[in-house]
Amino acid sequence: MKVEGNQSGIKVEVDATTKTDGIRVISVGEGNEISIGKNCRIQGHFYLANGACLRIGDSLTCTSRILCHLHEGSSVEIGDNCLFASEVSFRPSDAHKIFDLETNARVNNPSPIRIGDRVWIGENALVLKGASVGNDSVVGARSVVSGRFDKANCLIAGQPARIVREGIRWEA
């Protein structure tokens, strides 16, 4: 794992059994955290800024690079025994603020992403702020996940993603 940017502004905890040779981390600001569990095989590009938090459980396997862009104290939490195909992206914030002209209230606040245990995410899927995927579920290739899919054992696919089948299980 190669950490660039503000190295004093990030706390990194990686289990000794995890392979992180293919990870590039860029840290901006203070208070960023990365925690990676046991027996993971990960390649990726992680950008964390201003209090962002990335937590990865045990036994995540990535067939190729994943992308995590965390801004403004946003967070991504990934459960145990997950499988991610290449170029899966996680974006729990829009990175730039948008305001209502009349009230000056912000309209695009960051929101955490939660991925359950034993979730398989297909190639080029995009997981956006506020999204969640329940345990034992599958996200189809090129899907755009922006909602909460907390129910377990579902096949989620589409742009925008929706549940296309319930009562499924998958094997690696």
Backbone as JSON Lines, residues from 0, in Angstrom:
{"i":0,"aa":"M","n":[0.86,-1.18,0.0],"ca":[0.0,0.0,0.0],"c":[0.9,1.23,0.0]}
{"i":1,"aa":"K","n":[0.58,2.13,-0.9],"ca":[1.33,3.38,-1.0],"c":[0.42,4.53,-0.58]}
{"i":2,"aa":"V","n":[0.83,5.27,0.46],"ca":[0.05,6.4,0.95],"c":[0.73,7.69,0.52]}
{"i":3,"aa":"E","n":[-0.04,8.54,-0.15],"ca":[0.45,9.83,-0.62],"c":[-0.34,10.94,0.05]}
{"i":4,"aa":"G","n":[0.17,12.15,-0.03],"ca":[-0.52,13.3,0.55],"c":[-0.18,13.45,2.01]}
{"i":5,"aa":"N","n":[-1.16,13.84,2.82],"ca":[-0.96,14.1,4.24],"c":[-0.93,12.78,5.02]}
{"i":6,"aa":"Q","n":[0.26,12.2,5.15],"ca":[0.39,10.92,5.82],"c":[0.14,11.02,7.32]}
{"i":7,"aa":"S","n":[0.34,12.19,7.9],"ca":[0.07,12.34,9.32],"c":[-1.43,12.5,9.59]}
{"i":8,"aa":"G","n":[-2.22,12.75,8.54],"ca":[-3.66,12.95,8.69],"c":[-4.48,11.7,8.47]}
{"i":9,"aa":"I","n":[-3.82,10.53,8.44],"ca":[-4.55,9.29,8.18],"c":[-4.09,8.19,9.13]}
{"i":10,"aa":"K","n":[-5.06,7.42,9.6],"ca":[-4.78,6.24,10.43],"c":[-5.09,5.02,9.58]}
{"i":11,"aa":"V","n":[-4.11,4.13,9.42],"ca":[-4.28,2.95,8.58],"c":[-4.07,1.71,9.43]}
{"i":12,"aa":"E","n":[-5.06,0.8,9.44],"ca":[-4.95,-0.49,10.12],"c":[-5.25,-1.59,9.1]}
{"i":13,"aa":"V","n":[-4.26,-2.43,8.84],"ca":[-4.41,-3.52,7.88],"c":[-3.91,-4.8,8.53]}
{"i":14,"aa":"D","n":[-4.73,-5.84,8.5],"ca":[-4.32,-7.13,9.05],"c":[-3.14,-7.67,8.25]}
{"i":15,"aa":"A","n":[-2.22,-8.35,8.93],"ca":[-1.0,-8.87,8.3],"c":[-1.28,-9.91,7.23]}
{"i":16,"aa":"T","n":[-2.45,-10.55,7.25],"ca":[-2.77,-11.58,6.25],"c":[-3.35,-11.0,4.95]}
{"i":17,"aa":"T","n":[-3.53,-9.7,4.91],"ca":[-4.13,-9.04,3.75],"c":[-3.06,-8.59,2.77]}
{"i":18,"aa":"K","n":[-3.36,-8.76,1.46],"ca":[-2.44,-8.33,0.39],"c":[-2.9,-6.97,-0.12]}
{"i":19,"aa":"T","n":[-2.02,-5.97,0.05],"ca":[-2.37,-4.59,-0.32],"c":[-1.37,-3.99,-1.31]}
{"i":20,"aa":"D","n":[-0.64,-4.82,-2.02],"ca":[0.39,-4.31,-2.93],"c":[-0.19,-3.38,-3.99]}
{"i":21,"aa":"G","n":[-1.41,-3.6,-4.41],"ca":[-2.0,-2.82,-5.48],"c":[-2.87,-1.67,-5.03]}
{"i":22,"aa":"I","n":[-2.65,-1.15,-3.82],"ca":[-3.49,-0.06,-3.31],"c":[-2.7,1.25,-3.3]}
{"i":23,"aa":"R","n":[-3.33,2.28,-3.86],"ca":[-2.78,3.64,-3.8],"c":[-3.77,4.47,-3.0]}
{"i":24,"aa":"V","n":[-3.29,5.14,-1.95],"ca":[-4.12,5.96,-1.08],"c":[-3.65,7.4,-1.18]}
{"i":25,"aa":"I","n":[-4.61,8.3,-1.39],"ca":[-4.31,9.73,-1.32],"c":[-5.09,10.28,-0.14]}
{"i":26,"aa":"S","n":[-4.39,10.9,0.81],"ca":[-5.0,11.44,2.01],"c":[-4.89,12.96,1.99]}
{"i":27,"aa":"V","n":[-6.04,13.64,2.15],"ca":[-6.08,15.1,2.18],"c":[-6.73,15.51,3.49]}
{"i":28,"aa":"G","n":[-6.14,16.48,4.17],"ca":[-6.72,16.95,5.42],"c":[-6.39,16.02,6.58]}
{"i":29,"aa":"E","n":[-7.19,16.12,7.64],"ca":[-6.95,15.38,8.88],"c":[-8.09,14.42,9.16]}
{"i":30,"aa":"G","n":[-7.81,13.44,10.04],"ca":[-8.83,12.56,10.59],"c":[-9.33,11.46,9.67]}
{"i":31,"aa":"N","n":[-8.59,11.12,8.64],"ca":[-9.0,10.04,7.74],"c":[-8.62,8.69,8.34]}
{"i":32,"aa":"E","n":[-9.43,7.65,8.04],"ca":[-9.17,6.31,8.58],"c":[-9.43,5.25,7.52]}
{"i":33,"aa":"I","n":[-8.54,4.25,7.5],"ca":[-8.74,3.04,6.7],"c":[-8.52,1.85,7.61]}
{"i":34,"aa":"S","n":[-9.46,0.92,7.6],"ca":[-9.34,-0.31,8.36],"c":[-9.66,-1.47,7.41]}
{"i":35,"aa":"I","n":[-8.73,-2.42,7.28],"ca":[-8.91,-3.57,6.38],"c":[-8.68,-4.84,7.18]}
{"i":36,"aa":"G","n":[-9.64,-5.76,7.11],"ca":[-9.61,-6.98,7.89],"c":[-8.67,-8.05,7.37]}
{"i":37,"aa":"K","n":[-8.93,-9.28,7.78],"ca":[-8.06,-10.43,7.49],"c":[-8.31,-10.99,6.08]}
{"i":38,"aa":"N","n":[-7.26,-11.56,5.52],"ca":[-7.34,-12.38,4.29],"c":[-7.99,-11.68,3.11]}
{"i":39,"aa":"C","n":[-7.75,-10.39,2.96],"ca":[-8.28,-9.65,1.81],"c":[-7.25,-9.62,0.69]}
{"i":40,"aa":"R","n":[-7.75,-9.59,-0.55],"ca":[-6.91,-9.37,-1.73],"c":[-7.51,-8.17,-2.45]}
{"i":41,"aa":"I","n":[-6.81,-7.04,-2.34],"ca":[-7.38,-5.78,-2.81],"c":[-6.39,-5.04,-3.7]}
{"i":42,"aa":"Q","n":[-6.93,-4.51,-4.78],"ca":[-6.22,-3.54,-5.6],"c":[-7.15,-2.34,-5.7]}
{"i":43,"aa":"G","n":[-6.6,-1.15,-5.65],"ca":[-7.52,-0.02,-5.76],"c":[-6.87,1.32,-5.6]}
{"i":44,"aa":"H","n":[-7.7,2.32,-5.82],"ca":[-7.33,3.71,-5.66],"c":[-8.3,4.3,-4.64]}
{"i":45,"aa":"F","n":[-7.77,4.72,-3.49],"ca":[-8.59,5.25,-2.41],"c":[-8.22,6.7,-2.18]}
{"i":46,"aa":"Y","n":[-9.19,7.6,-2.28],"ca":[-9.0,9.02,-2.02],"c":[-9.84,9.36,-0.8]}
{"i":47,"aa":"L","n":[-9.19,9.79,0.27],"ca":[-9.89,10.14,1.51],"c":[-9.58,11.58,1.88]}
{"i":48,"aa":"A","n":[-10.63,12.36,2.2],"ca":[-10.42,13.77,2.54],"c":[-11.25,14.18,3.74]}
{"i":49,"aa":"N","n":[-10.6,14.87,4.66],"ca":[-11.26,15.6,5.74],"c":[-12.19,14.75,6.6]}
{"i":50,"aa":"G","n":[-11.63,13.74,7.24],"ca":[-12.38,12.92,8.18],"c":[-13.11,11.75,7.56]}
{"i":51,"aa":"A","n":[-12.69,11.31,6.38],"ca":[-13.34,10.18,5.7],"c":[-12.92,8.86,6.35]}
{"i":52,"aa":"C","n":[-13.81,7.86,6.25],"ca":[-13.55,6.57,6.88],"c":[-13.91,5.43,5.93]}
{"i":53,"aa":"L","n":[-12.97,4.54,5.69],"ca":[-13.18,3.35,4.87],"c":[-12.92,2.13,5.74]}
{"i":54,"aa":"R","n":[-13.95,1.29,5.92],"ca":[-13.82,0.07,6.72],"c":[-14.16,-1.12,5.83]}
{"i":55,"aa":"I","n":[-13.21,-2.05,5.74],"ca":[-13.37,-3.25,4.93],"c":[-13.24,-4.45,5.86]}
{"i":56,"aa":"G","n":[-14.23,-5.34,5.82],"ca":[-14.22,-6.52,6.68],"c":[-13.22,-7.56,6.21]}
{"i":57,"aa":"D","n":[-13.39,-8.79,6.68],"ca":[-12.49,-9.89,6.35],"c":[-12.83,-10.49,4.98]}
{"i":58,"aa":"S","n":[-11.8,-11.0,4.33],"ca":[-11.93,-11.84,3.13],"c":[-12.61,-11.16,1.94]}
{"i":59,"aa":"L","n":[-12.31,-9.89,1.71],"ca":[-12.75,-9.23,0.48],"c":[-11.81,-9.63,-0.64]}
{"i":60,"aa":"T","n":[-12.37,-10.06,-1.77],"ca":[-11.56,-10.37,-2.95],"c":[-11.97,-9.42,-4.07]}
{"i":61,"aa":"C","n":[-10.99,-8.74,-4.63],"ca":[-11.22,-7.84,-5.77],"c":[-10.5,-8.44,-6.97]}
{"i":62,"aa":"T","n":[-11.24,-8.69,-8.05],"ca":[-10.61,-9.29,-9.23],"c":[-9.71,-8.29,-9.95]}
{"i":63,"aa":"S","n":[-9.91,-7.02,-9.69],"ca":[-9.08,-5.96,-10.26],"c":[-9.29,-4.73,-9.39]}
{"i":64,"aa":"R","n":[-8.95,-3.59,-9.89],"ca":[-8.97,-2.34,-9.13],"c":[-10.39,-1.91,-8.76]}
{"i":65,"aa":"I","n":[-10.55,-1.44,-7.5],"ca":[-11.77,-0.76,-7.08],"c":[-11.42,0.7,-6.8]}
{"i":66,"aa":"L","n":[-12.42,1.56,-6.86],"ca":[-12.22,2.99,-6.68],"c":[-13.09,3.49,-5.54]}
{"i":67,"aa":"C","n":[-12.47,4.16,-4.57],"ca":[-13.21,4.73,-3.44],"c":[-12.83,6.19,-3.31]}
{"i":68,"aa":"H","n":[-13.79,7.08,-3.51],"ca":[-13.56,8.52,-3.4],"c":[-14.42,9.05,-2.27]}
{"i":69,"aa":"L","n":[-13.79,9.29,-1.12],"ca":[-14.5,9.71,0.09],"c":[-14.1,11.13,0.45]}
{"i":70,"aa":"H","n":[-15.08,12.03,0.47],"ca":[-14.87,13.43,0.78],"c":[-15.7,13.82,1.99]}
{"i":71,"aa":"E","n":[-15.37,14.93,2.61],"ca":[-16.2,15.59,3.62],"c":[-16.62,14.71,4.78]}
{"i":72,"aa":"G","n":[-15.74,13.87,5.24],"ca":[-16.07,13.02,6.38],"c":[-17.03,11.9,6.05]}
{"i":73,"aa":"S","n":[-17.17,11.57,4.79],"ca":[-18.07,10.49,4.39],"c":[-17.46,9.13,4.72]}
{"i":74,"aa":"S","n":[-18.29,8.07,4.59],"ca":[-17.79,6.75,4.96],"c":[-18.33,5.66,4.04]}
{"i":75,"aa":"V","n":[-17.52,4.6,3.93],"ca":[-17.91,3.38,3.23],"c":[-17.58,2.22,4.16]}
{"i":76,"aa":"E","n":[-18.56,1.33,4.36],"ca":[-18.35,0.14,5.18],"c":[-18.7,-1.08,4.35]}
{"i":77,"aa":"I","n":[-17.75,-2.0,4.25],"ca":[-17.89,-3.22,3.45],"c":[-17.81,-4.41,4.4]}
{"i":78,"aa":"G","n":[-18.77,-5.32,4.31],"ca":[-18.82,-6.47,5.2],"c":[-17.8,-7.55,4.86]}
{"i":79,"aa":"D","n":[-17.98,-8.72,5.45],"ca":[-17.07,-9.85,5.29],"c":[-17.42,-10.69,4.06]}
{"i":80,"aa":"N","n":[-16.4,-11.36,3.52],"ca":[-16.57,-12.37,2.46],"c":[-17.24,-11.83,1.2]}
{"i":81,"aa":"C","n":[-16.86,-10.63,0.79],"ca":[-17.41,-10.03,-0.42],"c":[-16.51,-10.29,-1.61]}
{"i":82,"aa":"L","n":[-17.08,-10.17,-2.81],"ca":[-16.36,-10.34,-4.07],"c":[-16.71,-9.17,-4.96]}
{"i":83,"aa":"F","n":[-15.68,-8.42,-5.4],"ca":[-15.9,-7.27,-6.28],"c":[-15.17,-7.5,-7.59]}
{"i":84,"aa":"A","n":[-15.87,-7.34,-8.71],"ca":[-15.25,-7.4,-10.03],"c":[-14.49,-6.09,-10.28]}
{"i":85,"aa":"S","n":[-13.92,-5.95,-11.45],"ca":[-13.07,-4.8,-11.74],"c":[-13.86,-3.49,-11.87]}
{"i":86,"aa":"E","n":[-13.18,-2.42,-11.47],"ca":[-13.65,-1.05,-11.63],"c":[-14.96,-0.74,-10.9]}
{"i":87,"aa":"V","n":[-15.2,-1.4,-9.78],"ca":[-16.34,-1.03,-8.93],"c":[-15.98,0.29,-8.25]}
{"i":88,"aa":"S","n":[-16.93,1.24,-8.24],"ca":[-16.67,2.57,-7.67],"c":[-17.62,2.87,-6.52]}
{"i":89,"aa":"F","n":[-17.08,3.5,-5.49],"ca":[-17.87,3.93,-4.33],"c":[-17.7,5.45,-4.17]}
{"i":90,"aa":"R","n":[-18.83,6.17,-4.1],"ca":[-18.82,7.63,-3.97],"c":[-19.9,8.07,-2.97]}
{"i":91,"aa":"P","n":[-19.54,8.17,-1.68],"ca":[-20.53,8.56,-0.67],"c":[-20.79,10.07,-0.58]}
{"i":92,"aa":"S","n":[-20.18,10.83,-1.47],"ca":[-20.48,12.27,-1.55],"c":[-20.3,12.71,-3.0]}
{"i":93,"aa":"D","n":[-20.78,13.91,-3.28],"ca":[-20.64,14.45,-4.63],"c":[-19.34,15.22,-4.82]}
{"i":94,"aa":"A","n":[-18.59,15.42,-3.75],"ca":[-17.29,16.09,-3.75],"c":[-17.39,17.6,-3.9]}
{"i":95,"aa":"H","n":[-18.48,18.1,-4.45],"ca":[-18.69,19.55,-4.6],"c":[-20.07,19.87,-4.05]}
{"i":96,"aa":"K","n":[-20.15,20.98,-3.35],"ca":[-21.4,21.36,-2.69],"c":[-22.36,22.07,-3.66]}
{"i":97,"aa":"I","n":[-23.65,21.78,-3.5],"ca":[-24.71,22.43,-4.28],"c":[-25.69,23.05,-3.28]}
{"i":98,"aa":"F","n":[-26.09,24.31,-3.54],"ca":[-26.95,25.04,-2.62],"c":[-28.24,25.49,-3.3]}
{"i":99,"aa":"D","n":[-29.32,25.53,-2.53],"ca":[-30.59,26.07,-2.99],"c":[-30.45,27.59,-3.08]}
{"i":100,"aa":"L","n":[-30.88,28.19,-4.18],"ca":[-30.74,29.64,-4.37],"c":[-31.57,30.46,-3.39]}
{"i":101,"aa":"E","n":[-32.75,29.98,-3.03],"ca":[-33.61,30.75,-2.14],"c":[-33.21,30.67,-0.69]}
{"i":102,"aa":"T","n":[-32.88,29.46,-0.22],"ca":[-32.6,29.27,1.21],"c":[-31.12,29.2,1.53]}
{"i":103,"aa":"N","n":[-30.31,29.02,0.52],"ca":[-28.87,28.81,0.66],"c":[-28.55,27.53,1.42]}
{"i":104,"aa":"A","n":[-29.54,26.65,1.57],"ca":[-29.33,25.36,2.24],"c":[-28.65,24.4,1.27]}
{"i":105,"aa":"R","n":[-27.77,23.61,1.8],"ca":[-27.1,22.61,0.98],"c":[-28.1,21.52,0.6]}
{"i":106,"aa":"V","n":[-28.05,21.09,-0.66],"ca":[-29.01,20.09,-1.14],"c":[-28.37,18.74,-1.44]}
{"i":107,"aa":"N","n":[-27.06,18.61,-1.26],"ca":[-26.39,17.34,-1.6],"c":[-25.39,16.91,-0.53]}
{"i":108,"aa":"N","n":[-25.87,16.73,0.68],"ca":[-25.0,16.3,1.77],"c":[-24.48,14.88,1.53]}
{"i":109,"aa":"P","n":[-23.28,14.57,2.04],"ca":[-22.78,13.19,1.95],"c":[-23.63,12.25,2.77]}
{"i":110,"aa":"S","n":[-23.6,10.98,2.41],"ca":[-24.35,9.97,3.16],"c":[-23.58,8.65,3.07]}
{"i":111,"aa":"P","n":[-23.49,7.9,4.17],"ca":[-22.66,6.69,4.18],"c":[-23.15,5.6,3.22]}
{"i":112,"aa":"I","n":[-22.22,4.79,2.78],"ca":[-22.5,3.6,1.98],"c":[-22.25,2.39,2.86]}
{"i":113,"aa":"R","n":[-23.18,1.41,2.84],"ca":[-23.03,0.18,3.61],"c":[-23.25,-1.02,2.7]}
{"i":114,"aa":"I","n":[-22.26,-1.91,2.66],"ca":[-22.33,-3.15,1.9],"c":[-22.31,-4.3,2.91]}
{"i":115,"aa":"G","n":[-23.3,-5.19,2.84],"ca":[-23.41,-6.28,3.8],"c":[-22.37,-7.37,3.6]}
{"i":116,"aa":"D","n":[-22.52,-8.46,4.32],"ca":[-21.64,-9.62,4.21],"c":[-22.01,-10.44,2.99]}
{"i":117,"aa":"R","n":[-21.0,-11.07,2.38],"ca":[-21.19,-11.99,1.25],"c":[-21.93,-11.33,0.09]}
{"i":118,"aa":"V","n":[-21.48,-10.15,-0.3],"ca":[-22.07,-9.42,-1.43],"c":[-21.1,-9.49,-2.61]}
{"i":119,"aa":"W","n":[-21.65,-9.84,-3.77],"ca":[-20.88,-9.87,-5.02],"c":[-21.32,-8.66,-5.84]}
{"i":120,"aa":"I","n":[-20.35,-7.8,-6.2],"ca":[-20.64,-6.62,-7.01],"c":[-19.96,-6.78,-8.36]}
{"i":121,"aa":"G","n":[-20.74,-6.66,-9.43],"ca":[-20.26,-6.87,-10.79],"c":[-19.44,-5.71,-11.34]}
{"i":122,"aa":"E","n":[-18.82,-5.99,-12.46],"ca":[-17.89,-5.06,-13.12],"c":[-18.53,-3.7,-13.4]}
{"i":123,"aa":"N","n":[-17.76,-2.66,-13.14],"ca":[-18.13,-1.27,-13.43],"c":[-19.39,-0.79,-12.7]}
{"i":124,"aa":"A","n":[-19.78,-1.44,-11.63],"ca":[-20.92,-0.95,-10.85],"c":[-20.51,0.34,-10.14]}
{"i":125,"aa":"L","n":[-21.47,1.24,-9.97],"ca":[-21.26,2.51,-9.29],"c":[-22.2,2.55,-8.09]}
{"i":126,"aa":"V","n":[-21.61,2.69,-6.89],"ca":[-22.39,2.73,-5.65],"c":[-22.29,4.15,-5.09]}
{"i":127,"aa":"L","n":[-23.45,4.82,-5.0],"ca":[-23.48,6.23,-4.65],"c":[-23.92,6.46,-3.21]}
{"i":128,"aa":"K","n":[-23.82,7.73,-2.78],"ca":[-24.12,8.12,-1.4],"c":[-25.47,7.6,-0.95]}
{"i":129,"aa":"G","n":[-25.5,7.14,0.3],"ca":[-26.73,6.65,0.9],"c":[-27.13,5.25,0.51]}
{"i":130,"aa":"A","n":[-26.36,4.61,-0.35],"ca":[-26.72,3.26,-0.81],"c":[-26.38,2.21,0.24]}
{"i":131,"aa":"S","n":[-27.18,1.15,0.23],"ca":[-26.86,-0.01,1.06],"c":[-27.29,-1.26,0.3]}
{"i":132,"aa":"V","n":[-26.54,-2.34,0.53],"ca":[-26.83,-3.63,-0.09],"c":[-26.84,-4.67,1.02]}
{"i":133,"aa":"G","n":[-27.93,-5.45,1.09],"ca":[-28.09,-6.44,2.14],"c":[-27.2,-7.66,1.96]}
{"i":134,"aa":"N","n":[-27.07,-8.43,3.04],"ca":[-26.25,-9.64,3.04],"c":[-26.65,-10.6,1.92]}
{"i":135,"aa":"D","n":[-25.67,-11.35,1.41],"ca":[-25.88,-12.44,0.46],"c":[-26.53,-11.98,-0.84]}
{"i":136,"aa":"S","n":[-26.3,-10.75,-1.23],"ca":[-26.91,-10.21,-2.44],"c":[-25.89,-10.06,-3.55]}
{"i":137,"aa":"V","n":[-26.4,-9.8,-4.78],"ca":[-25.58,-9.62,-5.97],"c":[-25.99,-8.31,-6.63]}
{"i":138,"aa":"V","n":[-24.98,-7.52,-7.03],"ca":[-25.21,-6.29,-7.79],"c":[-24.69,-6.54,-9.2]}
{"i":139,"aa":"G","n":[-25.56,-6.37,-10.19],"ca":[-25.21,-6.63,-11.58],"c":[-24.17,-5.66,-12.13]}
{"i":140,"aa":"A","n":[-23.45,-6.11,-13.15],"ca":[-22.44,-5.29,-13.82],"c":[-23.07,-3.99,-14.34]}
{"i":141,"aa":"R","n":[-22.32,-2.92,-14.23],"ca":[-22.69,-1.58,-14.7],"c":[-23.93,-0.99,-14.04]}
{"i":142,"aa":"S","n":[-24.34,-1.55,-12.93],"ca":[-25.49,-1.01,-12.19],"c":[-25.11,0.29,-11.49]}
{"i":143,"aa":"V","n":[-26.09,1.15,-11.29],"ca":[-25.91,2.38,-10.52],"c":[-26.79,2.26,-9.28]}
{"i":144,"aa":"V","n":[-26.15,2.04,-8.14],"ca":[-26.86,1.8,-6.88],"c":[-26.9,3.09,-6.08]}
{"i":145,"aa":"S","n":[-28.11,3.64,-5.93],"ca":[-28.24,4.89,-5.18],"c":[-29.28,4.79,-4.07]}
{"i":146,"aa":"G","n":[-29.9,3.66,-3.92],"ca":[-30.93,3.5,-2.9],"c":[-30.54,2.48,-1.85]}
{"i":147,"aa":"R","n":[-31.46,2.25,-0.94],"ca":[-31.25,1.29,0.15],"c":[-31.89,-0.03,-0.24]}
{"i":148,"aa":"F","n":[-31.07,-1.06,-0.31],"ca":[-31.52,-2.42,-0.61],"c":[-31.08,-3.31,0.55]}
{"i":149,"aa":"D","n":[-31.74,-3.16,1.69],"ca":[-31.32,-3.82,2.92],"c":[-31.76,-5.27,3.01]}
{"i":150,"aa":"K","n":[-32.71,-5.68,2.2],"ca":[-33.2,-7.05,2.22],"c":[-32.09,-7.99,1.73]}
{"i":151,"aa":"A","n":[-31.92,-9.12,2.4],"ca":[-30.87,-10.09,2.04],"c":[-31.31,-10.93,0.83]}
{"i":152,"aa":"N","n":[-30.32,-11.56,0.21],"ca":[-30.53,-12.55,-0.85],"c":[-31.28,-11.98,-2.06]}
{"i":153,"aa":"C","n":[-30.85,-10.81,-2.51],"ca":[-31.49,-10.17,-3.66],"c":[-30.5,-9.98,-4.8]}
{"i":154,"aa":"L","n":[-31.02,-10.0,-6.01],"ca":[-30.27,-9.63,-7.21],"c":[-30.71,-8.21,-7.55]}
{"i":155,"aa":"I","n":[-29.73,-7.31,-7.57],"ca":[-29.99,-5.89,-7.79],"c":[-29.29,-5.5,-9.09]}
{"i":156,"aa":"A","n":[-29.99,-4.84,-10.0],"ca":[-29.38,-4.48,-11.27],"c":[-30.11,-3.31,-11.9]}
{"i":157,"aa":"G","n":[-29.43,-2.63,-12.81],"ca":[-30.04,-1.57,-13.6],"c":[-29.46,-0.2,-13.32]}
{"i":158,"aa":"Q","n":[-29.96,0.76,-14.11],"ca":[-29.55,2.16,-14.0],"c":[-30.79,3.02,-14.02]}
{"i":159,"aa":"P","n":[-31.38,3.36,-12.91],"ca":[-30.92,3.07,-11.55],"c":[-31.22,1.62,-11.15]}
{"i":160,"aa":"A","n":[-30.47,1.15,-10.19],"ca":[-30.62,-0.23,-9.74],"c":[-31.97,-0.44,-9.06]}
{"i":161,"aa":"R","n":[-32.47,-1.65,-9.21],"ca":[-33.7,-2.07,-8.54],"c":[-33.57,-3.56,-8.26]}
{"i":162,"aa":"I","n":[-34.39,-4.08,-7.39],"ca":[-34.38,-5.52,-7.13],"c":[-35.06,-6.21,-8.31]}
{"i":163,"aa":"V","n":[-34.31,-7.1,-8.97],"ca":[-34.88,-7.83,-10.11],"c":[-35.24,-9.26,-9.74]}
{"i":164,"aa":"R","n":[-34.71,-9.74,-8.62],"ca":[-35.08,-11.08,-8.14],"c":[-34.77,-11.2,-6.65]}
{"i":165,"aa":"E","n":[-35.63,-11.87,-5.93],"ca":[-35.41,-12.14,-4.51],"c":[-35.21,-13.63,-4.31]}
{"i":166,"aa":"G","n":[-34.69,-13.99,-3.15],"ca":[-34.52,-15.4,-2.81],"c":[-33.41,-16.07,-3.58]}
{"i":167,"aa":"I","n":[-32.29,-15.36,-3.78],"ca":[-31.15,-15.94,-4.51],"c":[-29.99,-16.2,-3.55]}
{"i":168,"aa":"R","n":[-29.05,-17.01,-3.99],"ca":[-27.75,-17.15,-3.31],"c":[-26.72,-17.29,-4.41]}
{"i":169,"aa":"W","n":[-25.47,-17.0,-4.06],"ca":[-24.4,-17.08,-5.06],"c":[-23.2,-17.82,-4.49]}
{"i":170,"aa":"E","n":[-22.38,-18.35,-5.4],"ca":[-21.13,-19.03,-5.04],"c":[-20.0,-18.47,-5.88]}
{"i":171,"aa":"A","n":[-18.84,-18.41,-5.29],"ca":[-17.67,-17.92,-6.02],"c":[-17.08,-19.03,-6.89]}
